[in-house]
Amino acid sequence: MWIGQSSESQKTKVPPSSDDYVLDQLCICEEQLLKLMEELEASGKDVEQLAQQMEAEEVSELFRIGIFFS
């Protein structure tokens, strides 16, 4: 299996001990990310603005829990 190959096209599950397990997981993540990006674009929301908002919330949370040091 390679990046970009649909995990849905596989007939069997890749066992965690397999050498191809990480590639399988990457393919699943890629499919989910592409689907999410399509949904965001279809919603008409500004993806760049959403990314900035998510980053700001993440930094705020890091400051809140005391992990982020400047």
mmCIF file of the N, C-alpha and C atoms, coordinates in Angstrom:
data_MODEL
# 
_entry.id   MODEL 
# 
loop_
_atom_site.group_PDB 
_atom_site.id 
_atom_site.type_symbol 
_atom_site.label_atom_id 
_atom_site.label_alt_id 
_atom_site.label_comp_id 
_atom_site.label_asym_id 
_atom_site.label_entity_id 
_atom_site.label_seq_id 
_atom_site.pdbx_PDB_ins_code 
_atom_site.Cartn_x 
_atom_site.Cartn_y 
_atom_site.Cartn_z 
_atom_site.occupancy 
_atom_site.B_iso_or_equiv 
_atom_site.pdbx_formal_charge 
_atom_site.auth_seq_id 
_atom_site.auth_comp_id 
_atom_site.auth_asym_id 
_atom_site.auth_atom_id 
_atom_site.pdbx_PDB_model_num 
ATOM 1   N N  . MET A 1 1  ? 0.842   -1.186 0.000  1.00 0.00 ? 1  MET A N  1 
ATOM 2   C CA . MET A 1 1  ? 0.000   0.000  0.000  1.00 0.00 ? 1  MET A CA 1 
ATOM 3   C C  . MET A 1 1  ? 0.879   1.238  0.000  1.00 0.00 ? 1  MET A C  1 
ATOM 4   N N  . TRP A 1 2  ? 0.416   2.332  -0.568 1.00 0.00 ? 2  TRP A N  1 
ATOM 5   C CA . TRP A 1 2  ? 1.164   3.577  -0.624 1.00 0.00 ? 2  TRP A CA 1 
ATOM 6   C C  . TRP A 1 2  ? 0.263   4.732  -0.243 1.00 0.00 ? 2  TRP A C  1 
ATOM 7   N N  . ILE A 1 3  ? 0.900   5.870  0.067  1.00 0.00 ? 3  ILE A N  1 
ATOM 8   C CA . ILE A 1 3  ? 0.130   7.056  0.424  1.00 0.00 ? 3  ILE A CA 1 
ATOM 9   C C  . ILE A 1 3  ? -0.772  7.408  -0.752 1.00 0.00 ? 3  ILE A C  1 
ATOM 10  N N  . GLY A 1 4  ? -2.013  7.659  -0.450 1.00 0.00 ? 4  GLY A N  1 
ATOM 11  C CA . GLY A 1 4  ? -2.969  7.994  -1.494 1.00 0.00 ? 4  GLY A CA 1 
ATOM 12  C C  . GLY A 1 4  ? -3.850  6.813  -1.864 1.00 0.00 ? 4  GLY A C  1 
ATOM 13  N N  . GLN A 1 5  ? -3.405  5.592  -1.573 1.00 0.00 ? 5  GLN A N  1 
ATOM 14  C CA . GLN A 1 5  ? -4.228  4.429  -1.843 1.00 0.00 ? 5  GLN A CA 1 
ATOM 15  C C  . GLN A 1 5  ? -5.323  4.361  -0.796 1.00 0.00 ? 5  GLN A C  1 
ATOM 16  N N  . SER A 1 6  ? -6.529  4.160  -1.220 1.00 0.00 ? 6  SER A N  1 
ATOM 17  C CA . SER A 1 6  ? -7.659  4.146  -0.304 1.00 0.00 ? 6  SER A CA 1 
ATOM 18  C C  . SER A 1 6  ? -7.607  2.943  0.613  1.00 0.00 ? 6  SER A C  1 
ATOM 19  N N  . SER A 1 7  ? -7.707  3.199  1.921  1.00 0.00 ? 7  SER A N  1 
ATOM 20  C CA . SER A 1 7  ? -7.747  2.094  2.869  1.00 0.00 ? 7  SER A CA 1 
ATOM 21  C C  . SER A 1 7  ? -9.042  1.309  2.719  1.00 0.00 ? 7  SER A C  1 
ATOM 22  N N  . GLU A 1 8  ? -10.073 1.944  2.145  1.00 0.00 ? 8  GLU A N  1 
ATOM 23  C CA . GLU A 1 8  ? -11.333 1.260  1.921  1.00 0.00 ? 8  GLU A CA 1 
ATOM 24  C C  . GLU A 1 8  ? -11.203 0.196  0.844  1.00 0.00 ? 8  GLU A C  1 
ATOM 25  N N  . SER A 1 9  ? -10.198 0.333  -0.026 1.00 0.00 ? 9  SER A N  1 
ATOM 26  C CA . SER A 1 9  ? -10.015 -0.631 -1.099 1.00 0.00 ? 9  SER A CA 1 
ATOM 27  C C  . SER A 1 9  ? -9.343  -1.900 -0.604 1.00 0.00 ? 9  SER A C  1 
ATOM 28  N N  . GLN A 1 10 ? -8.826  -1.862 0.614  1.00 0.00 ? 10 GLN A N  1 
ATOM 29  C CA . GLN A 1 10 ? -8.197  -3.040 1.178  1.00 0.00 ? 10 GLN A CA 1 
ATOM 30  C C  . GLN A 1 10 ? -9.268  -4.033 1.598  1.00 0.00 ? 10 GLN A C  1 
ATOM 31  N N  . LYS A 1 11 ? -8.991  -5.324 1.376  1.00 0.00 ? 11 LYS A N  1 
ATOM 32  C CA . LYS A 1 11 ? -9.933  -6.364 1.758  1.00 0.00 ? 11 LYS A CA 1 
ATOM 33  C C  . LYS A 1 11 ? -9.742  -6.781 3.208  1.00 0.00 ? 11 LYS A C  1 
ATOM 34  N N  . THR A 1 12 ? -8.523  -6.648 3.734  1.00 0.00 ? 12 THR A N  1 
ATOM 35  C CA . THR A 1 12 ? -8.241  -7.057 5.105  1.00 0.00 ? 12 THR A CA 1 
ATOM 36  C C  . THR A 1 12 ? -7.646  -5.886 5.876  1.00 0.00 ? 12 THR A C  1 
ATOM 37  N N  . LYS A 1 13 ? -7.793  -5.965 7.187  1.00 0.00 ? 13 LYS A N  1 
ATOM 38  C CA . LYS A 1 13 ? -7.172  -4.948 8.045  1.00 0.00 ? 13 LYS A CA 1 
ATOM 39  C C  . LYS A 1 13 ? -5.694  -5.259 8.182  1.00 0.00 ? 13 LYS A C  1 
ATOM 40  N N  . VAL A 1 14 ? -4.901  -4.205 8.254  1.00 0.00 ? 14 VAL A N  1 
ATOM 41  C CA . VAL A 1 14 ? -3.470  -4.372 8.442  1.00 0.00 ? 14 VAL A CA 1 
ATOM 42  C C  . VAL A 1 14 ? -3.208  -4.504 9.934  1.00 0.00 ? 14 VAL A C  1 
ATOM 43  N N  . PRO A 1 15 ? -2.587  -5.610 10.355 1.00 0.00 ? 15 PRO A N  1 
ATOM 44  C CA . PRO A 1 15 ? -2.318  -5.774 11.781 1.00 0.00 ? 15 PRO A CA 1 
ATOM 45  C C  . PRO A 1 15 ? -1.266  -4.782 12.273 1.00 0.00 ? 15 PRO A C  1 
ATOM 46  N N  . PRO A 1 16 ? -1.373  -4.318 13.522 1.00 0.00 ? 16 PRO A N  1 
ATOM 47  C CA . PRO A 1 16 ? -0.414  -3.347 14.060 1.00 0.00 ? 16 PRO A CA 1 
ATOM 48  C C  . PRO A 1 16 ? 1.037   -3.809 13.998 1.00 0.00 ? 16 PRO A C  1 
ATOM 49  N N  . SER A 1 17 ? 1.272   -5.092 13.960 1.00 0.00 ? 17 SER A N  1 
ATOM 50  C CA . SER A 1 17 ? 2.652   -5.596 13.905 1.00 0.00 ? 17 SER A CA 1 
ATOM 51  C C  . SER A 1 17 ? 3.226   -5.588 12.490 1.00 0.00 ? 17 SER A C  1 
ATOM 52  N N  . SER A 1 18 ? 2.396   -5.301 11.498 1.00 0.00 ? 18 SER A N  1 
ATOM 53  C CA . SER A 1 18 ? 2.837   -5.307 10.105 1.00 0.00 ? 18 SER A CA 1 
ATOM 54  C C  . SER A 1 18 ? 3.702   -4.094 9.791  1.00 0.00 ? 18 SER A C  1 
ATOM 55  N N  . ASP A 1 19 ? 4.619   -4.278 8.843  1.00 0.00 ? 19 ASP A N  1 
ATOM 56  C CA . ASP A 1 19 ? 5.451   -3.164 8.382  1.00 0.00 ? 19 ASP A CA 1 
ATOM 57  C C  . ASP A 1 19 ? 4.613   -2.089 7.689  1.00 0.00 ? 19 ASP A C  1 
ATOM 58  N N  . ASP A 1 20 ? 3.456   -2.462 7.159  1.00 0.00 ? 20 ASP A N  1 
ATOM 59  C CA . ASP A 1 20 ? 2.597   -1.517 6.446  1.00 0.00 ? 20 ASP A CA 1 
ATOM 60  C C  . ASP A 1 20 ? 1.587   -0.812 7.341  1.00 0.00 ? 20 ASP A C  1 
ATOM 61  N N  . TYR A 1 21 ? 1.602   -1.098 8.624  1.00 0.00 ? 21 TYR A N  1 
ATOM 62  C CA . TYR A 1 21 ? 0.603   -0.527 9.537  1.00 0.00 ? 21 TYR A CA 1 
ATOM 63  C C  . TYR A 1 21 ? 0.666   1.002  9.560  1.00 0.00 ? 21 TYR A C  1 
ATOM 64  N N  . VAL A 1 22 ? 1.852   1.565  9.685  1.00 0.00 ? 22 VAL A N  1 
ATOM 65  C CA . VAL A 1 22 ? 1.984   3.030  9.746  1.00 0.00 ? 22 VAL A CA 1 
ATOM 66  C C  . VAL A 1 22 ? 1.498   3.648  8.441  1.00 0.00 ? 22 VAL A C  1 
ATOM 67  N N  . LEU A 1 23 ? 1.847   3.038  7.315  1.00 0.00 ? 23 LEU A N  1 
ATOM 68  C CA . LEU A 1 23 ? 1.373   3.560  6.026  1.00 0.00 ? 23 LEU A CA 1 
ATOM 69  C C  . LEU A 1 23 ? -0.148  3.500  5.939  1.00 0.00 ? 23 LEU A C  1 
ATOM 70  N N  . ASP A 1 24 ? -0.737  2.429  6.450  1.00 0.00 ? 24 ASP A N  1 
ATOM 71  C CA . ASP A 1 24 ? -2.186  2.307  6.464  1.00 0.00 ? 24 ASP A CA 1 
ATOM 72  C C  . ASP A 1 24 ? -2.823  3.425  7.292  1.00 0.00 ? 24 ASP A C  1 
ATOM 73  N N  . GLN A 1 25 ? -2.240  3.690  8.456  1.00 0.00 ? 25 GLN A N  1 
ATOM 74  C CA . GLN A 1 25 ? -2.761  4.752  9.315  1.00 0.00 ? 25 GLN A CA 1 
ATOM 75  C C  . GLN A 1 25 ? -2.616  6.117  8.653  1.00 0.00 ? 25 GLN A C  1 
ATOM 76  N N  . LEU A 1 26 ? -1.502  6.339  7.957  1.00 0.00 ? 26 LEU A N  1 
ATOM 77  C CA . LEU A 1 26 ? -1.308  7.602  7.233  1.00 0.00 ? 26 LEU A CA 1 
ATOM 78  C C  . LEU A 1 26 ? -2.350  7.764  6.134  1.00 0.00 ? 26 LEU A C  1 
ATOM 79  N N  . CYS A 1 27 ? -2.655  6.689  5.445  1.00 0.00 ? 27 CYS A N  1 
ATOM 80  C CA . CYS A 1 27 ? -3.677  6.750  4.391  1.00 0.00 ? 27 CYS A CA 1 
ATOM 81  C C  . CYS A 1 27 ? -5.042  7.098  4.967  1.00 0.00 ? 27 CYS A C  1 
ATOM 82  N N  . ILE A 1 28 ? -5.367  6.503  6.092  1.00 0.00 ? 28 ILE A N  1 
ATOM 83  C CA . ILE A 1 28 ? -6.642  6.800  6.747  1.00 0.00 ? 28 ILE A CA 1 
ATOM 84  C C  . ILE A 1 28 ? -6.693  8.274  7.139  1.00 0.00 ? 28 ILE A C  1 
ATOM 85  N N  . CYS A 1 29 ? -5.596  8.778  7.716  1.00 0.00 ? 29 CYS A N  1 
ATOM 86  C CA . CYS A 1 29 ? -5.534  10.195 8.104  1.00 0.00 ? 29 CYS A CA 1 
ATOM 87  C C  . CYS A 1 29 ? -5.650  11.099 6.892  1.00 0.00 ? 29 CYS A C  1 
ATOM 88  N N  . GLU A 1 30 ? -4.974  10.722 5.807  1.00 0.00 ? 30 GLU A N  1 
ATOM 89  C CA . GLU A 1 30 ? -5.032  11.519 4.582  1.00 0.00 ? 30 GLU A CA 1 
ATOM 90  C C  . GLU A 1 30 ? -6.463  11.596 4.061  1.00 0.00 ? 30 GLU A C  1 
ATOM 91  N N  . GLU A 1 31 ? -7.157  10.459 4.024  1.00 0.00 ? 31 GLU A N  1 
ATOM 92  C CA . GLU A 1 31 ? -8.546  10.439 3.559  1.00 0.00 ? 31 GLU A CA 1 
ATOM 93  C C  . GLU A 1 31 ? -9.437  11.322 4.426  1.00 0.00 ? 31 GLU A C  1 
ATOM 94  N N  . GLN A 1 32 ? -9.262  11.233 5.743  1.00 0.00 ? 32 GLN A N  1 
ATOM 95  C CA . GLN A 1 32 ? -10.078 12.031 6.647  1.00 0.00 ? 32 GLN A CA 1 
ATOM 96  C C  . GLN A 1 32 ? -9.777  13.515 6.493  1.00 0.00 ? 32 GLN A C  1 
ATOM 97  N N  . LEU A 1 33 ? -8.513  13.861 6.322  1.00 0.00 ? 33 LEU A N  1 
ATOM 98  C CA . LEU A 1 33 ? -8.134  15.254 6.145  1.00 0.00 ? 33 LEU A CA 1 
ATOM 99  C C  . LEU A 1 33 ? -8.691  15.819 4.849  1.00 0.00 ? 33 LEU A C  1 
ATOM 100 N N  . LEU A 1 34 ? -8.590  15.063 3.769  1.00 0.00 ? 34 LEU A N  1 
ATOM 101 C CA . LEU A 1 34 ? -9.136  15.518 2.488  1.00 0.00 ? 34 LEU A CA 1 
ATOM 102 C C  . LEU A 1 34 ? -10.648 15.710 2.572  1.00 0.00 ? 34 LEU A C  1 
ATOM 103 N N  . LYS A 1 35 ? -11.329 14.787 3.254  1.00 0.00 ? 35 LYS A N  1 
ATOM 104 C CA . LYS A 1 35 ? -12.779 14.916 3.420  1.00 0.00 ? 35 LYS A CA 1 
ATOM 105 C C  . LYS A 1 35 ? -13.116 16.162 4.234  1.00 0.00 ? 35 LYS A C  1 
ATOM 106 N N  . LEU A 1 36 ? -12.370 16.394 5.308  1.00 0.00 ? 36 LEU A N  1 
ATOM 107 C CA . LEU A 1 36 ? -12.598 17.577 6.137  1.00 0.00 ? 36 LEU A CA 1 
ATOM 108 C C  . LEU A 1 36 ? -12.362 18.856 5.345  1.00 0.00 ? 36 LEU A C  1 
ATOM 109 N N  . MET A 1 37 ? -11.285 18.887 4.553  1.00 0.00 ? 37 MET A N  1 
ATOM 110 C CA . MET A 1 37 ? -10.993 20.076 3.748  1.00 0.00 ? 37 MET A CA 1 
ATOM 111 C C  . MET A 1 37 ? -12.104 20.338 2.732  1.00 0.00 ? 37 MET A C  1 
ATOM 112 N N  . GLU A 1 38 ? -12.631 19.274 2.126  1.00 0.00 ? 38 GLU A N  1 
ATOM 113 C CA . GLU A 1 38 ? -13.738 19.430 1.182  1.00 0.00 ? 38 GLU A CA 1 
ATOM 114 C C  . GLU A 1 38 ? -14.973 19.991 1.881  1.00 0.00 ? 38 GLU A C  1 
ATOM 115 N N  . GLU A 1 39 ? -15.261 19.476 3.082  1.00 0.00 ? 39 GLU A N  1 
ATOM 116 C CA . GLU A 1 39 ? -16.419 19.956 3.837  1.00 0.00 ? 39 GLU A CA 1 
ATOM 117 C C  . GLU A 1 39 ? -16.254 21.414 4.231  1.00 0.00 ? 39 GLU A C  1 
ATOM 118 N N  . LEU A 1 40 ? -15.048 21.797 4.638  1.00 0.00 ? 40 LEU A N  1 
ATOM 119 C CA . LEU A 1 40 ? -14.806 23.187 5.011  1.00 0.00 ? 40 LEU A CA 1 
ATOM 120 C C  . LEU A 1 40 ? -14.960 24.116 3.814  1.00 0.00 ? 40 LEU A C  1 
ATOM 121 N N  . GLU A 1 41 ? -14.415 23.705 2.678  1.00 0.00 ? 41 GLU A N  1 
ATOM 122 C CA . GLU A 1 41 ? -14.534 24.532 1.481  1.00 0.00 ? 41 GLU A CA 1 
ATOM 123 C C  . GLU A 1 41 ? -15.985 24.646 1.032  1.00 0.00 ? 41 GLU A C  1 
ATOM 124 N N  . ALA A 1 42 ? -16.735 23.551 1.139  1.00 0.00 ? 42 ALA A N  1 
ATOM 125 C CA . ALA A 1 42 ? -18.139 23.554 0.742  1.00 0.00 ? 42 ALA A CA 1 
ATOM 126 C C  . ALA A 1 42 ? -18.989 24.403 1.685  1.00 0.00 ? 42 ALA A C  1 
ATOM 127 N N  . SER A 1 43 ? -18.549 24.552 2.937  1.00 0.00 ? 43 SER A N  1 
ATOM 128 C CA . SER A 1 43 ? -19.321 25.321 3.910  1.00 0.00 ? 43 SER A CA 1 
ATOM 129 C C  . SER A 1 43 ? -19.214 26.821 3.661  1.00 0.00 ? 43 SER A C  1 
ATOM 130 N N  . GLY A 1 44 ? -18.221 27.225 2.853  1.00 0.00 ? 44 GLY A N  1 
ATOM 131 C CA . GLY A 1 44 ? -18.034 28.634 2.562  1.00 0.00 ? 44 GLY A CA 1 
ATOM 132 C C  . GLY A 1 44 ? -17.265 29.383 3.630  1.00 0.00 ? 44 GLY A C  1 
ATOM 133 N N  . LYS A 1 45 ? -16.787 28.675 4.644  1.00 0.00 ? 45 LYS A N  1 
ATOM 134 C CA . LYS A 1 45 ? -16.024 29.320 5.699  1.00 0.00 ? 45 LYS A CA 1 
ATOM 135 C C  . LYS A 1 45 ? -14.606 29.575 5.226  1.00 0.00 ? 45 LYS A C  1 
ATOM 136 N N  . ASP A 1 46 ? -14.007 30.618 5.747  1.00 0.00 ? 46 ASP A N  1 
ATOM 137 C CA . ASP A 1 46 ? -12.636 30.979 5.405  1.00 0.00 ? 46 ASP A CA 1 
ATOM 138 C C  . ASP A 1 46 ? -11.681 30.055 6.164  1.00 0.00 ? 46 ASP A C  1 
ATOM 139 N N  . VAL A 1 47 ? -11.058 29.136 5.439  1.00 0.00 ? 47 VAL A N  1 
ATOM 140 C CA . VAL A 1 47 ? -10.185 28.132 6.046  1.00 0.00 ? 47 VAL A CA 1 
ATOM 141 C C  . VAL A 1 47 ? -8.994  28.799 6.731  1.00 0.00 ? 47 VAL A C  1 
ATOM 142 N N  . GLU A 1 48 ? -8.455  29.830 6.127  1.00 0.00 ? 48 GLU A N  1 
ATOM 143 C CA . GLU A 1 48 ? -7.311  30.544 6.709  1.00 0.00 ? 48 GLU A CA 1 
ATOM 144 C C  . GLU A 1 48 ? -7.698  31.170 8.047  1.00 0.00 ? 48 GLU A C  1 
ATOM 145 N N  . GLN A 1 49 ? -8.881  31.770 8.099  1.00 0.00 ? 49 GLN A N  1 
ATOM 146 C CA . GLN A 1 49 ? -9.355  32.382 9.343  1.00 0.00 ? 49 GLN A CA 1 
ATOM 147 C C  . GLN A 1 49 ? -9.584  31.321 10.413 1.00 0.00 ? 49 GLN A C  1 
ATOM 148 N N  . LEU A 1 50 ? -10.139 30.171 10.031 1.00 0.00 ? 50 LEU A N  1 
ATOM 149 C CA . LEU A 1 50 ? -10.346 29.087 10.990 1.00 0.00 ? 50 LEU A CA 1 
ATOM 150 C C  . LEU A 1 50 ? -9.020  28.579 11.540 1.00 0.00 ? 50 LEU A C  1 
ATOM 151 N N  . ALA A 1 51 ? -8.004  28.479 10.690 1.00 0.00 ? 51 ALA A N  1 
ATOM 152 C CA . ALA A 1 51 ? -6.687  28.022 11.135 1.00 0.00 ? 51 ALA A CA 1 
ATOM 153 C C  . ALA A 1 51 ? -6.077  29.004 12.130 1.00 0.00 ? 51 ALA A C  1 
ATOM 154 N N  . GLN A 1 52 ? -6.211  30.294 11.855 1.00 0.00 ? 52 GLN A N  1 
ATOM 155 C CA . GLN A 1 52 ? -5.692  31.314 12.777 1.00 0.00 ? 52 GLN A CA 1 
ATOM 156 C C  . GLN A 1 52 ? -6.427  31.258 14.112 1.00 0.00 ? 52 GLN A C  1 
ATOM 157 N N  . GLN A 1 53 ? -7.729  31.060 14.065 1.00 0.00 ? 53 GLN A N  1 
ATOM 158 C CA . GLN A 1 53 ? -8.519  30.966 15.289 1.00 0.00 ? 53 GLN A CA 1 
ATOM 159 C C  . GLN A 1 53 ? -8.101  29.742 16.104 1.00 0.00 ? 53 GLN A C  1 
ATOM 160 N N  . MET A 1 54 ? -7.893  28.605 15.432 1.00 0.00 ? 54 MET A N  1 
ATOM 161 C CA . MET A 1 54 ? -7.470  27.393 16.126 1.00 0.00 ? 54 MET A CA 1 
ATOM 162 C C  . MET A 1 54 ? -6.101  27.586 16.774 1.00 0.00 ? 54 MET A C  1 
ATOM 163 N N  . GLU A 1 55 ? -5.192  28.249 16.066 1.00 0.00 ? 55 GLU A N  1 
ATOM 164 C CA . GLU A 1 55 ? -3.859  28.498 16.605 1.00 0.00 ? 55 GLU A CA 1 
ATOM 165 C C  . GLU A 1 55 ? -3.935  29.403 17.833 1.00 0.00 ? 55 GLU A C  1 
ATOM 166 N N  . ALA A 1 56 ? -4.753  30.435 17.757 1.00 0.00 ? 56 ALA A N  1 
ATOM 167 C CA . ALA A 1 56 ? -4.900  31.348 18.887 1.00 0.00 ? 56 ALA A CA 1 
ATOM 168 C C  . ALA A 1 56 ? -5.466  30.619 20.105 1.00 0.00 ? 56 ALA A C  1 
ATOM 169 N N  . GLU A 1 57 ? -6.442  29.740 19.877 1.00 0.00 ? 57 GLU A N  1 
ATOM 170 C CA . GLU A 1 57 ? -7.028  28.979 20.973 1.00 0.00 ? 57 GLU A CA 1 
ATOM 171 C C  . GLU A 1 57 ? -6.007  28.011 21.571 1.00 0.00 ? 57 GLU A C  1 
ATOM 172 N N  . GLU A 1 58 ? -5.182  27.423 20.726 1.00 0.00 ? 58 GLU A N  1 
ATOM 173 C CA . GLU A 1 58 ? -4.156  26.493 21.210 1.00 0.00 ? 58 GLU A CA 1 
ATOM 174 C C  . GLU A 1 58 ? -3.122  27.218 22.072 1.00 0.00 ? 58 GLU A C  1 
ATOM 175 N N  . VAL A 1 59 ? -2.655  28.379 21.607 1.00 0.00 ? 59 VAL A N  1 
ATOM 176 C CA . VAL A 1 59 ? -1.689  29.158 22.376 1.00 0.00 ? 59 VAL A CA 1 
ATOM 177 C C  . VAL A 1 59 ? -2.296  29.604 23.692 1.00 0.00 ? 59 VAL A C  1 
ATOM 178 N N  . SER A 1 60 ? -3.554  30.027 23.649 1.00 0.00 ? 60 SER A N  1 
ATOM 179 C CA . SER A 1 60 ? -4.249  30.439 24.870 1.00 0.00 ? 60 SER A CA 1 
ATOM 180 C C  . SER A 1 60 ? -4.322  29.290 25.864 1.00 0.00 ? 60 SER A C  1 
ATOM 181 N N  . GLU A 1 61 ? -4.619  28.095 25.376 1.00 0.00 ? 61 GLU A N  1 
ATOM 182 C CA . GLU A 1 61 ? -4.705  26.923 26.251 1.00 0.00 ? 61 GLU A CA 1 
ATOM 183 C C  . GLU A 1 61 ? -3.329  26.578 26.828 1.00 0.00 ? 61 GLU A C  1 
ATOM 184 N N  . LEU A 1 62 ? -2.273  26.697 26.030 1.00 0.00 ? 62 LEU A N  1 
ATOM 185 C CA . LEU A 1 62 ? -0.922  26.412 26.524 1.00 0.00 ? 62 LEU A CA 1 
ATOM 186 C C  . LEU A 1 62 ? -0.532  27.397 27.621 1.00 0.00 ? 62 LEU A C  1 
ATOM 187 N N  . PHE A 1 63 ? -0.879  28.662 27.448 1.00 0.00 ? 63 PHE A N  1 
ATOM 188 C CA . PHE A 1 63 ? -0.622  29.642 28.505 1.00 0.00 ? 63 PHE A CA 1 
ATOM 189 C C  . PHE A 1 63 ? -1.434  29.305 29.759 1.00 0.00 ? 63 PHE A C  1 
ATOM 190 N N  . ARG A 1 64 ? -2.684  28.909 29.565 1.00 0.00 ? 64 ARG A N  1 
ATOM 191 C CA . ARG A 1 64 ? -3.567  28.595 30.677 1.00 0.00 ? 64 ARG A CA 1 
ATOM 192 C C  . ARG A 1 64 ? -3.010  27.455 31.529 1.00 0.00 ? 64 ARG A C  1 
ATOM 193 N N  . ILE A 1 65 ? -2.482  26.444 30.891 1.00 0.00 ? 65 ILE A N  1 
ATOM 194 C CA . ILE A 1 65 ? -1.986  25.297 31.660 1.00 0.00 ? 65 ILE A CA 1 
ATOM 195 C C  . ILE A 1 65 ? -0.507  25.435 31.997 1.00 0.00 ? 65 ILE A C  1 
ATOM 196 N N  . GLY A 1 66 ? 0.120   26.517 31.566 1.00 0.00 ? 66 GLY A N  1 
ATOM 197 C CA . GLY A 1 66 ? 1.488   26.811 31.976 1.00 0.00 ? 66 GLY A CA 1 
ATOM 198 C C  . GLY A 1 66 ? 2.560   26.079 31.212 1.00 0.00 ? 66 GLY A C  1 
ATOM 199 N N  . ILE A 1 67 ? 2.264   25.591 30.024 1.00 0.00 ? 67 ILE A N  1 
ATOM 200 C CA . ILE A 1 67 ? 3.257   24.868 29.237 1.00 0.00 ? 67 ILE A CA 1 
ATOM 201 C C  . ILE A 1 67 ? 4.043   25.810 28.329 1.00 0.00 ? 67 ILE A C  1 
ATOM 202 N N  . PHE A 1 68 ? 3.404   26.857 27.861 1.00 0.00 ? 68 PHE A N  1 
ATOM 203 C CA . PHE A 1 68 ? 4.036   27.748 26.896 1.00 0.00 ? 68 PHE A CA 1 
ATOM 204 C C  . PHE A 1 68 ? 4.893   28.781 27.606 1.00 0.00 ? 68 PHE A C  1 
ATOM 205 N N  . PHE A 1 69 ? 6.167   28.807 27.259 1.00 0.00 ? 69 PHE A N  1 
ATOM 206 C CA . PHE A 1 69 ? 7.090   29.777 27.830 1.00 0.00 ? 69 PHE A CA 1 
ATOM 207 C C  . PHE A 1 69 ? 7.667   30.622 26.715 1.00 0.00 ? 69 PHE A C  1 
ATOM 208 N N  . SER A 1 70 ? 7.780   31.904 26.938 1.00 0.00 ? 70 SER A N  1 
ATOM 209 C CA . SER A 1 70 ? 8.344   32.760 25.909 1.00 0.00 ? 70 SER A CA 1 
ATOM 210 C C  . SER A 1 70 ? 9.784   33.099 26.208 1.00 0.00 ? 70 SER A C  1 
# 
